[in-house]
Amino acid sequence: MASLQLYGVKTPGLALSSKRLEFASKGACFSVTLPSSSAVFRDVEHSCRNIGLRVSCEALRVDLLQRKEPETCDSSGTGKELTCVMKFGGSSVESAERMKEVANLILSFPDERPVIVLSAMGKTTNKLLKAGEKAVTCGVTNVESIEELSFIKELHLRTAHELGVETTVIEKHLEGLHQLLKGISMMKELTLRTRDYLVSFGECMSTRLFSAYLNKIGHKARQYDAFEIGFITTDDFTNADILEATYPAVSKTLVGDWSKENAVPVVTGYLGKGWRSCAITTLGRGGSDLTATTIGKALGLREIQVWKDVDGVLTCDPNIYP
């Protein structure tokens, strides 16, 4: 798994001084080329395990970052501020095993005090949309037999059992999903507003499972729905824009709660709340990355880490420099 650690992300009002790429990979070989001050190209190659490579484009410097072994941290009473945002996509949290890997990765950086942003598990968003489309025509009595609904229920309940957390953390949402699909079937239509509400169940359940697991292993965490902590958007369902009022609202909630209990925030990506309708909205495809950068700006953080489910990250165009 690799991380793109972004400096100088183009978010309005976020003053960042440099651009930097950081990634960590397991058992991968990296080759990085950077121009030196004397205009002579310098090659840096390193075969590493549990090591990150930090490239500073401004200082023309390459640093190796040794990941420490995961350890259980006592988050209470540190009195320190949040340091960064770590965002993980659907493939990174697609199963209990992958969630455990993400938790170990987070704990392997004990000096960080991150805000965690998660997408829905695996292909859950696509499954939810497909279930909604089938509900329009299948009839109320046949909703229970929708294949995608059964898949989503089985995936999340199995994940809860494998993580060793109570299924009660998601049972309300599974029941709510079932009732929503029945409503769609009765109305025989799937509006854009309803689509946004439908897909929100994915992020709401993945974040609850993950935060429950962090608490189980002794790392204090607290789950947040983005639409409940101040993510205020336009009412353009399925492709909403974040409004300026979001930043102070998000900062007030996250910083205020952190100062009281130092619990790692685990926030739903992709979601917001329409400023007129007060209904759940989504930020369009890739919206979880936007959630992460918005939190980074709101809290004045210098690092926004977008972790990708790959072995490494190319630092130059291989067509130009093989």
N, C-alpha and C positions, 0 to 999 in steps of 0.2 A: 504494500500500500504506500502510495506516495502523497506528499503534501505540496501544494503550491502555496507558499507563504507570500502574500502580496503586500508590497509597500507602494504607495502612490496609486492606489485604486481610485478610479475616477468617480468619487461620490461627492456631491455638492457640499462644500463647506468643510471637507475633511482635509486638513493640511498635513501632508506627509512629505518627508524630506528626501526619500530615496526609493529606488526600486530594488527589490531583493527576491531571489528565488530560493526556496528551501525545500528539500525533500528528504525523506527517509525511506530506505528500501531494505529488504531482507535478501541477502545473498545475491545482489546485483552488481554489475560492473559499470562504472560511469566514466565517461570521457568528457571533459569540459575544456573549452577553448576560450580564452579571454585575452584582449589586447593589453599589453603592459604599457607603462608610461613612455617607454622608448619605442613604441609602435612595433615591438617584436612579439609575435604570438607565443603564448605560453600554454603548453598542454598539461593538464592535470588529470591523471588517471588514478582511480582508486577502486579496489575491489573490497566491498565492505559487507558486514553483517551487523544489523542493529546500529547503523551509523547514518547520520544525516549529513548532507552536503549543503552548505550555505554559500551562495554566490552573491556578493555585493557588487552591483554594477557601478555604483558610485565610487567605491573605494578600490575597485578592481582587485578584490581579495576573495580567496576561497578558504572557507573554514570547514573543518570536519566537526560534526556534532555527535558526541557519543551518547546514545540513548542509554539511560540507566534501567536497571531491572525494575519492573513494576513493584510498587510497595503500597501498603495501605496507609493512607494519609489521614491524620486527624485534622479536619478542616475547621474545627471550631476554634474561635478566639484568635485567628491569625491577625486580624486587623489590617490585612493587606488588601489592596485593590485588585479587581479583575484585570487580567493582563492581555487576553487575546480572545478571539472567536475561533472555534474549531467546527467546521462544517463537514458532515459526512452524508454522502448520498445513499440512495436506495440499495445499491449492491453491497455497500459497506455494512449494512444492518439487515441483510436479507434473511438471516437465520440467527438462532441463539448462539451458535458458534462464532458467527461474524460479530455479533454484539459483544461477546466476551473479548474478542480480539481488539475491538475498538476501545473497550474499557481498559484493557491492558496497555494499549498504546497511550491513552490519555494519562494513565498513572505512571507511565515511564518518563514523563516530563514533570517531576514533582515541583519544580520551580514555577510552573505555569499555574494560573488560576483562571481557567477558561470558561467562556460561555459556550455551551454545546448546542449546535443547530443540526437537527436530523430531518431527513426525508422519510417518506413512508417505506415500509419494508419491501425490498425487491420490486416486483411488478404490481404491487397492490393498487396503485393509482389506476393503471390500465384495467385491472380486474374490476375495480369499483365502477368505472365508466361502462364497461361491458355489462355488468350486472344491472346498471340503471337502464341501459338500452333494452335489455331483455325484459325488464320489469314492465316496460311500457306496453308490451304486447302479450305477455304470458298469462295474465289474469291473476287476481289476488291469491287464489287458492294454490297457485303454482309457484309463488315466490320462493317458498322454502326449498324448492327443487332446482333453483338456479345454480348452475355449477360453480360460477365465480363466487357466489355468496358462501357456499360450502367450503371452497378453497380458502377464502379469507378467514373464516371462522377457525378452520383446522390449523392454518398456519400460525395464527396469533395465540391460540390456546396451547398448541404444542410448544411454541417458543416460550410461553410463560412457564410451562412445566419444566422445560429443559434449563431455563435460567434459575429455576427454584424460587419463583416469585408467585404471589397469590394471583389467581385469575380474576379476582374481584377488581383489579386495576383496569381491566378492559371490558368486563362483562356488560357494564352499562352502555358502552359504545357499541358492542356487538348487538345488543338488543335494540339500540337506537337505529343502527343501520338496517336491521330487519324491518323495523316499523317504517322507516323512510322508504324502503323499496316497496312495501305494501301501499304506501300513499301514492307513490309514482304509478303503481299498477292501477290503482283506483282512478286516478286523474287521467291516465293514459297519455301523459306527456312528461317530458324531461326538459325543463327550462334551464337557461344558463345559470340562473340563481340556484336552482336545485342541484345542478351539476357541481357547483362549488361546494355546497353543503355536503354533498355525497362524498366527494374526494377528500374532504377534510378529515374523515374518519381514519384515513391511513396514517397521517402524521400524528394525530391525537393518540393513536394506540401505540405507535412505535416509540414515541417519547415517554409514554407512561411505563412501558415495559423496560426501557433502558434506564430511566431514573430509578425505578424500583430495584433493578439489578445493582446499580451503583450503591444504593443504600444497603442492600443485602450484604455486599462485600465490605462494608464499613467506610465507604466514601460518600459523605453526606451530599445529597442532590435534591433538587426540587424541580418538578415539571411545570412548564408554562405553555399555555396556548397563546400563540402570537396575537390572536384577535382579542384576547382578554388583558393583554399588558400594554396596549396602546398602539398597535399597528393599524393606523387609520388610513383608509384608501378611498379612491374614487369608487363609484358604484358600477364600474365596467367589469361585470362578472366574467370570469375566466381569464381576464387580462388587465387587472386593476393596477393603478399607479399609487405609489406611497405618497402621502401628503406630509407637509412639513411638520404638522402637529405631532407626528409620530415620534420624532426624536426626543423632545423633552418628556413625553409620556413614558416611553420605553426606559429612558435613563432613570426617571424617578422610581419606577417599579423595581428594576433590576438592582440598581445601586442601593436603594432603600432596603430591600430584602437581604442583599448580601451583607450589608453592614450589621444586620441584626443576627443572622445565623450562619453566614459563610457557607451556604449550601450551593453546590455547583448548579447553575441554571441550565436546564435542558429544555430547549425551545423548539416548537414546531416550525419548520421551514415552510415557505410557499403560501402561507395563509395571512389574511388580514380581515378587517371589518369595514364595510362600507360606511362612509360618514353620514349619508342620508338614511339609508335603509337599515343600518346596524346589523346587516346580514353578513355572513361569512363570505369573503371573497378570496380569489386566488390570484397570484402574481404572474401567471403564465409559466410556460415551461422554463425550467432553470430558475424558478422563483426562490428556491431555497438559498441559492448563492446571493440573491438580492437581500433576503432576510439577514444573512450573515453580515453583509457589508453595511446594511442599515443599522444593525446593532453596534457594529464597530464604530460607525460615525456617532451614534447616539451616546456611546460611552466614552468617546474620545480615545479609543484604543489604537495602537500603532500596528497591530498585527491582525490579519484576517487570514486564517489558514483554511484552504479548501482541499480536503483530503480526497485523493482519487484512488480507485481500486486498480492500480497498475504497479508494475515492478520498478518503474523509474520515470524520469521526465527528461526529455531531450532539451539540452541547453543551447542548441544551435540547429540550423537547417542541415540535415544530413546530405541534401543535394548540393549544398555549397561546401560543407566540410565533412567528408565521409567519416 
